[in-house]
Amino acid sequence: MRAVTVRPSARDSLSVRDMPDPVRGEGELLVDGLAVGVCGTDKEIVAGDYGWAPPGEDRLIIGHESLGRVREAPRDSDFACGDLVVGVVRRPDPEPCGACAHGEFDMCRNGRYTERGIKERHGYAGRTWTVESDYAVRLDPALESVGMLLEPTTVVAKAWEQVERIGSRAWFEPRRALVTGAGPIGLLAALLGVRRGLDVHVLDRVTGGPKPGLVRDLGATYHSEDIGEVAAKLRPDVVIEATGAGSVVFQSMAGTATYGIVCLTGVSPKGRRLSVDAGTINRELVLENDAVVGSVNANLRHYRQGADALAWADRSWLERMITRRVPLERAAEAFTAREDDIKVVITLDEQQE
């Protein structure tokens, strides 16, 4: 089986090579891979900054934004041959913490979880893969061209869920949301905000390319001015922060309406220093009952929420988010950024090459 692999912690180790064909175990689906999306985590793994191979192996098959078609399924499962499916990324640890034991493995307390394509489990960037039927999600067949967007959609489904849970500590009827960053996470966060009936605004530095049009066609408003200026003008009830840029993070925290909620989904790089007025930020958080929460990964509930959101969304809009499709044998090209990239996808099906 051909697959995209790396040697974790080694730079420039990306290689498309033959790997052993996966063998379907009891309760598992055998799936023909169709595509995987490429995200920042994948780029960090390819750069040698992150990732762990399965125990006893020196290479890791990457890819966690999966999409495939079922070839074989257990007779007693809810799946059938031909179903379009996505595999869940995270698995709870073998001796689960309280969160994992209750199905909230995205909130693991002890860090002994594993993740497909990231941490100690092979990913989905191969022509064939297996997945436990309990960790597979069926998609609407109409989503075949865009179904690899489910995993990033689950990330923002969880983020919005966290915002709503925090908001429910008191009366909470948000009207305006600001999304910082118009990459895949930001655009999908805006999509889910629009679906909630909010007045959605998206901030990004670029003024050209496909991003402004994608935001406009959602019915949202695009901004490219300074975050402080935009936040002061909008006073958003909710901010979904998807850049990880330190200055944007702190100005978002300082710019919400009273009882504002900021959800951080972007991961900031290490080693960059920023001077902030911590006293003023603390004062505003306390006196305005504001809240800031970090959010990452997703559990099965968020996968179902994401699948519903994608089925609801305009298909042509989702397809415009995918700005490049790279065949498996040229997978390395997917990791070289181009100016107008939003979501880059590696196609796995030989018929698509």
Number of C-alpha atoms within 10 A of each C-alpha: 12 19 27 27 26 26 21 25 17 15 14 12 16 23 19 19 14 12 14 8 14 14 12 17 12 10 14 19 29 23 29 23 26 27 30 29 27 23 21 11 17 21 15 16 24 25 19 18 14 16 25 22 22 18 10 7 10 11 20 26 29 29 26 28 27 29 32 30 24 23 16 18 23 18 9 8 12 10 19 17 14 15 19 25 28 30 29 24 26 23 21 22 17 11 11 19 19 14 15 21 14 10 16 16 24 21 19 20 14 13 12 15 21 20 19 25 28 25 23 19 21 24 26 33 32 33 21 23 24 26 22 17 19 14 17 20 19 22 23 14 14 11 19 16 16 21 29 26 28 30 26 22 27 28 23 31 25 22 26 22 15 17 21 16 12 16 20 11 8 9 8 14 11 19 13 19 27 32 28 31 26 25 18 21 27 27 25 26 32 30 23 21 25 17 14 13 11 18 17 27 24 26 26 21 13 15 12 9 12 16 24 20 16 18 23 13 11 18 15 21 17 21 18 15 14 13 21 15 11 20 21 15 10 15 19 26 22 28 29 30 27 27 23 16 16 18 15 19 22 17 19 29 24 22 24 27 20 16 20 25 28 27 24 23 22 22 17 14 9 6 6 8 8 8 7 12 8 10 9 11 15 14 12 18 20 12 10 14 13 21 19 15 14 14 20 15 19 25 21 20 13 23 26 16 17 26 23 14 19 22 15 10 14 12 14 10 15 19 15 16 21 19 14 15 19 18 18 26 18 13 23 17 15 22 17 10 10 12 6 13 18 23 20 23 25 27 25 28 17 12 7 12 11
